Each structure stands twice: as structure tokens, then as C-alpha cells.
Amino acid sequence: MEKSKGAFGRNFPRSTTFTIKSFIFFQVVFLWLLTAGQALAVNGVDFIGIGPVSRSMAGVGVAAPQDTLGAIFSNPATMSFAAFSGKNRFDIGATLIQPDNNSATLTQNGANVINAEVGNKIYLAPAIGASSPVDMAGRSWQFGLGVAGVTGLGMDYSGTTFDQPAYFPTGIPAVPFLPLMSGYYTQLGVAKVTPAISTKITDNLAAGLALHVDQITLDVGAGSSSGWAWGFQLGLACKVTDDITTGLTYISKQKTTLNRLADLNGDGAREDLEIAVPQQVAFGASFEILKNKLLVEADVRWINWADAEAWKELDWENEWAYGIGVQYYIFPKLALRAGYNYSKTPVKEHHAFEGAGLLARTNIQGIAVPTYYYETLRFIGIPAFLEHHVTIGLGVQLSKTLEFNIGFVHEFGSSYHEDGTDLAGQNITIDNKMKVNSLDMALSWKF
């Protein structure tokens, strides 16, 4: 094997020297992005994909991702078949998210209408992915590391008509008034660190493994609480023909406990809450219709919300997500991308719920929460109503080593409705509507 001199004049195999350099490089990336992840701020959107290439193609990537972000977070096995397999690639990008005129309405007895809107703020979610080849145990491997904000939702109605801490008179001297609603301010963010590795089992079959390490942060108006969770991802990728590739991946559930999150039952003490990133299964297929010119890819993903802590207590259903994306090179250095993604909301509408009085309670992990506040939290404070997504984007090869990708996602407005009684026994309807736009950009360096 060819030798090269190390920093102290010793002779090492070239693959060993590169591995040492790669390790140092990945550690720098890890530490920098861990800091960025802790400052993550996203709102009102659950990401359909990571990075501008995947997101501009409707979040696909289980079979044939085009960059490290798509490969590491969609299916690690695909690193062995990707264009950067056997090479080094580094992607750094960000997603800019803007909720667009999201609003909710409480209507009491069909007459008293209380409405509030969320301001059109812009939020930032960073992402970095890196990949390099490594020789170990007589086999070629592709190693990757990704760190990104992968989930974010919530609403900020603080300072609006929803933010009324003394709305309902109780007649109880110790607690003379109760607030209009819960969930007027919520923020959930998941920042994920994902080291991954893949190798070819045969010329046409590759396997991959990734470790998912999450920092989950939730604030329901009483200050944020964070916890660490971990899980794993298994993936397979198969080159059926030169033009057709399929992929299959499984992600395990990742659970943590958020300590002293909030006083959920009104007893004066903050309760803990278990929360989980749900397990998922996804299948994808890609078809290169025109060699090096036209690629069509489709994914189907099953998300097990109904068995994930926190979400099952909010009565979420399991979710099926479907995405189809197209990439077309109009010139050898300019690619156009587009896609459509659909997933029915996992949030159930509750009708004729009984929320009158403090004795009407709903159980959340052994905590008896007033039903009316439970309903306003799940339906206004933690919305997940976005179903239809249209995506576009382009990629430009700036030089032999640099590439720029940009994408845009429009999540169409969706409106949902439920009804019951409020704390005072009045008939109440809750309406929520939302839409979100986001812009993704990334710079890629191949070396």
C-alpha cells in the first residue's frame, strides 16, 4: 500500500492518514453545529426533508439522494451509490421559514368571536452534512455526519387577545381568575446529530446504519425544557438496473423526559413529560428516464405517531406521507427540480368535547389536565395541519468543486375545526388555519 508521511515524520498508509484528518474535521463540524442546534428556532412546520435538494423534490431521498444531507437523513445506505460515493463532500445550508397569516378563532355561543393572528416572522434552521470514504477491515465504507434542525412547530400568540390570564372568574378566593386558554405560546424544536456509515454488500446492494442523537426542546409558555434522546436507523439500497434504484429504511423511536416542563394540572407544581420522536418506515424508488438528464423519484413514509409519547396523549393518528420529485438538467451544469408532497394531518378533530368546569379532565401520562385547556393546547398551541406541499428549486455547478442549491416550499393553507364546551360551560368552536413558506439554500464543496 502506498505510504505517506504523517505530521511527525512517521509513515502511515494513505487511508489511515486520511481517516485521521477526517476524524478531526468531523469533530470540528460536530462541535460547531451542536452549538447551532441549541440555538435552533423554527415555527409551524414539520420538515418534509433536509437540505434544498431533497426539499425542492418534495422531500424524497430514500432511493437516490443527490447530496450528503439527503443521504444521511433519508437513508444512509444510499451513500454507497450516490455520486459522491468514494469521494469527499461537504454541504452547509439553512432553511428560512415564514408562517404566512396563521390564525385561530374561538367562538363562544355562536356570537362572541375571539380571533388572533401570528406575526409573519422568519425563522432559521441550519444544516450541515459531510461524507468521506474510509477503508476498514478490507472493505470500502462511506462515512457521513449530519447535524440539522429536523422538526419544529409551535405558535406565538403572546400579547394577542388569546393571552388573557384573568378571563374566567371562578369565585374561588385562592384562584379568582383562570386564563382564556392554554397553548397561546408553544415552541418545539428537534436538533439531530447523525453519524452514519454504509458499504456495498454486492455490486447492486448496499446497507447503511446511522445513530440518531436528538436534542428535544419544548416550551409551552412556562420556560423551555430540554432532553436528549437517541435511536438508530437501518437502510438498504438496491440498484435494480442501471436506471432504477430502490431504498428501504427504518428509524427507531427516540424518547426522552422533559423535566419540570409546566404546571399542567394547576396544582402549583411543574410536571415532567415524556416525549418521543416516532418510529418510521420509508420506501423509495428512483427512475433515471434520461441518462444524466431526467430523474424521477418517489417516496412513501409511515410515521407511528399513535405509539409515540406525548403525541399519543394528544390523540394523534399514524401518518402516511407521499412525495414525488423530478430533477432535470437543462444544461450539464444547471438542474431544475420540482415536486409534490401530501400527508394527511395526524391531528384528530374532537367534536362535542366536555370542557365545562375544572372537574372535566383528560389524562396525560397520569396527569389530570382540564379538558378545555387540553383541547386549546392540542388544537391551537401544537398545530400540525399542513397537508399539501408544492416544491421547486435549482442547482448550479459553480466550478469543479463548488455547487450551489436553492429550493422553495409552499405549504398550502389548511383549515380545521372542532367544538365542545369551554370552562364556563359555553358552547365553543375552535377554528385554526395556517400556511407556511420556506426557502432553502446550501453550498456544496467536493474535495
Secondary structure, DSSP 8 states (H G I E B T S, - for coil): --EEE-TTS-EEEHHHHHHHHHHHHHHHHHHHHHHHHHT----SEE-SSSSHHHHHTTT--SS--SSHHHHHHH-GGGGGTSTTTTS-EEEEEEEEEEE-S-EEEEEETTTEEEEEE-----EEEEEEEEEEEEEETTEEEEEEEEEEEEEEEEEE-TTSTT--TT-EEEEETTEEEE-S-S-SEEEEEEEEEEEEEEEEEETTEEEEEEEEEEEEEEESSS--EEEEEEEEEEEEEEESSSSEEEEEEEE--EEEEEEEEE-SSSSSS-EEEEEEE--EEEEEEEEEEETTTEEEEEEEEEE-GGGSTTTTTTTB--EEEEEEEEEEEEETTEEEEEEEEEE--SB---EEE---STT-EEEETTEEEEHHHHHHIIIIIS-----EEEEEEEEEE-SSSEEEEEEEEEEEEEEEEEEEE-TTS-EEEEEEEEEEEEEEEEEEEE-
